[in-house]
Amino acid sequence: MGVDSVTGAQDDVRFAVLGPVEVWRGGQPVDPGSRQQRLVLALLLARAGQPVGLADFVALLWDERPPRSAANIVHLYLGRLRRLFEPGLRPRASGRWLVSDASGYRIVVDADGLDLLTFRRLAQRARAADDPAQALAAYVEALELSRGPCAGAPELISRPIAEFEAVDNEYADLVREATDLALSAGAGRAVLPMLRRVAQERPLDEAVQARLLLTLAAVGQQAEAVALYQELRGRLADDLGIDPGRELQEAYRTVLHNGDSGPAERAEAPLRSEDPSADGFFVRPAQLLPDLPHFTGRDKSLRRALALIHGRAGGNALRIVAIEGIPGIGKTSLATHLAYLVADEFPDGQLHVDLRGLDPDAALTPGEVLEDFLHALGVRGPDIPASDLARSGLYRSVLAERRVLIVLDNVRDADQVRPLLPGAPGSLVLITSRYSLAGLATTHGAHVLTLDVLPADEARELLISRVGRARALAERRALDEIVDLCGGLPLALAMVAARALARPGYRLSDVARELHEAQGSLDGFGSDDPDSDLRAIFSWSYRGLSPAAARLFRLLALHPGPDITRAAAASLGGLSARDAREVFGELVRSRLVTERLPGRYGVHDLIAAYARELMLDAEPGPEREAAADRLLGLYRRTAYAANLFINAEIDADPPAVPDGVVDESPRDGREAADWFAAEREVLKAVMRQANDRGRVYDAWQLELTVQGFYQREGWWHEWATVVRECLDATERAGDSAGAAEMLRSLAGAHFHVGDSDSALALLERALVIFTELGNASREALALRNLGEVSFAVGDYDRSVACHHRALRMAESLGDRTAQADVLCRLADAQYELGRRAVSFETIDRALTLSEQLADDVRRSECHLRRANLYLRERQFAESLADWTAARELSQKVGHRVHMIRASVGLGDTAYAMNDWPAARAAWLEALALGNDSDAQQEEQIRRRLAKLSHGAAA
């Protein structure tokens, strides 16, 4: 639908700005006049009824170098436009369509008289429609109104104009919304023409390009979609120096989605081999365990193992690969499969033994194994020596001229296997163990391969290969639930698959339900066969622990996080740091605990369930409560100490810590930031556990100490989730003070994700409670927050009033830090109310006070806000200086959100100065600083980058 079809009550004069500027009077097109006069009209139309000041017209027409007569020229254009709309209008008369008042000039028109307003009305109708078909029709009708970029900007004016860009962004946003609906409704063709046009205009807008990929594939043009992605990847690399973002990559993966191929076959090796040193034949041992019919997964581990095997001295040296990992991780299965892959390279046979190293009472001795191996290699019984030393010597002599593959399974330690290693090169030894065999790496050059749990895709394929593809894919949701509940542990997956096969009448959803019902215990993984019963398998490692290590293992079940430090383990057990090092080291050596990152240790979910069963059986309730209190005390004390380095204002109370807690307080700001980052997931779990245990006060106090970290890093959604849980707990407990604090915190999280209305409502509730409690300092803080959010929603008068009240309270309390914060935020509201000189005086006061307090975070905030004010005043040099100062301060204190804001601001200022390379460099820096949690922020930065066309960037 074109602009000519836009009709309404005011049909004598109509306007169009979604494309080149057009005017109709009495149904006939009217020439808007010269280029500059068109620009004046375009700005009025893009503002869509909102006032435009004289300074805005001057900046539009002449940028930084207006002539002395600029104001007179603007008035001349405005007068001509009035008479263009109303030819009979008397000189200096106000007119009907173009009016002025103290705030500026504006077009008076309704939604039928301006295509931009018609577009917005249709967009609102589309968003409100319950019927997808009606919504899509309204979307398409709105999008068809556009004839190109707002005001025909590239031809009308070469430099970017914020108002025109805002309209173009609004249109692109609606294209994205419409495309999402069209794809979900299977109607991609309805939006494809508009989507193609916007994608052409915004070649670096990844959100638009991703939807174009999906839409092309949806309408059967997959080849074009693939070619487009390759073009986009090259364009992003050449123009911006970046790879495609997550959204574009995910769209491409969707386009490429296809099936799998089956496994390859291998030939069988002969059972007998000719001995070149003998007159006949000798028995060629073939003792390998059966390989799995369909070995699945472990591709990376296999590739690495094969590289290790084939990378030593032309294949002639003795090669040793030790495969380590937790119980049930699939060490034996991998070693067996690997042995079959390389068996043909060892023509003299394969030896295998289970050394039973997990059971001290049943472990095989080297002498027993040597006797069996010598028999297998053709040595007659009477010829086998009695002593272990002599047997080892004969064993090496027999193997000296042979190439044999030897699998040593379930090894306890290096001493158990050293006598079983060949002395001459040419053979391969594969070893599996739950325990560390680093000693073999030192003495015999063994390569250690540590297995981790299977990734989700490999775990899924393993389950599919066991239960059958058709049955598995018929219940994808249940399949994914089972994979998740098994935690990537191959033995658990195999046990569940065997149970499903044994009961063909059961659906996978029935199996998943049973596992859910048994979650937190190992009841879902029991078996009559001790070799496949998880409790029995885990118990082999547990029974070998010392009493102190066994107790600490049981208490580890109380730790709610995904990983743990030695200090946290020591606090759980009430141990000194020195004792904990020895005891915890025993758990690590047993593989019941694994080091996932330097200094951070984890327990597999199913091993943790085993520890929980043992804890509930062996540890009295008071002992469990005391251990959990020590753990909570550790995190409260450390978080409080870390927060002292990060925030000048400490909201939480100093924590009381029970005896037996190890001190791991950070020593400086960098250590504090690193501690918060490392403990992020743990802190969430600790707060949740504290609430569940009734330690509500401790939970919300801990939240107050970690909220500064969330704000620094920009983890807004995660922060909201944490606070919401603490708020619910305080309300259940009737803790008014805690509820008010959490309402205020939750308001901050909502505010930072753009939900200012919710933030206002939450803050008003918090303010009432603080006032009722007579807590003046917290009341003042809530007022500060109310002032900030009121500013964000455009209520500048209320913002100023709240800030002034907060400032008076802070002054009466003698809180200089609060005063600096209030002044910093007050300046923005004063500026918006036209008190520009006063706003600069206010922000200067805030900066001076922050410098006196040596509060680098507040100084950074002041520089950021003043830089933006200077940018709006088009005082670019001053703006750049403040952005730079803010960036340096935020880098000093490690405040990532401030670093991003400073980099974005530097780019915005450079862009306003038409310095494209500097703008691109700054925005790329901001993009690199982003995190995975703030997709909205990443999209905003990528949109900025997309404005830099290849020609402009060059």
WOMO-V522089 format. One record per run of one state. SS is the DSSP state (H for helix, E for strand, C for the rest). FROM is the first residue (numbers start at 0). TO is the last residue. Records with the same first field share a line. If there is no record, write none. Layout:
BEGIN
SS->FROM-TO + FROM-TO
END
This chain:
BEGIN
C->0-1 + 5-11 + 16-20 + 25-26 + 30-33 + 47-50 + 52-52 + 62-68 + 85-96 + 101-102 + 107-112 + 128-130 + 143-148 + 156-160 + 185-187 + 201-204 + 218-220 + 239-244 + 256-270 + 274-279 + 283-284 + 286-297 + 310-311 + 315-317 + 324-329 + 345-348 + 354-364 + 376-379 + 383-386 + 399-403 + 409-412 + 418-426 + 433-436 + 444-445 + 450-454 + 467-467 + 473-474 + 486-488 + 502-506 + 517-521 + 525-528 + 532-532 + 542-545 + 558-562 + 564-564 + 573-575 + 589-592 + 597-598 + 602-603 + 618-619 + 646-667 + 678-678 + 692-694 + 713-714 + 733-734 + 752-754 + 773-774 + 792-794 + 813-814 + 832-834 + 852-854 + 872-874 + 893-894 + 912-914 + 929-933 + 946-948 + 953-953
H->2-4 + 34-46 + 53-61 + 69-84 + 114-127 + 131-142 + 149-155 + 161-184 + 188-200 + 205-217 + 221-238 + 245-255 + 298-309 + 312-314 + 330-344 + 365-375 + 380-382 + 387-398 + 413-417 + 437-443 + 455-466 + 468-472 + 475-485 + 489-501 + 507-516 + 522-524 + 529-531 + 533-541 + 546-557 + 565-572 + 576-588 + 604-617 + 620-645 + 668-677 + 679-691 + 695-712 + 715-732 + 735-751 + 755-772 + 775-791 + 795-812 + 815-831 + 835-851 + 855-871 + 875-892 + 895-911 + 915-928 + 934-945 + 949-952
E->12-15 + 21-24 + 27-29 + 51-51 + 97-100 + 103-106 + 113-113 + 271-273 + 280-282 + 285-285 + 318-323 + 349-353 + 404-408 + 427-432 + 446-449 + 563-563 + 593-596 + 599-601
END
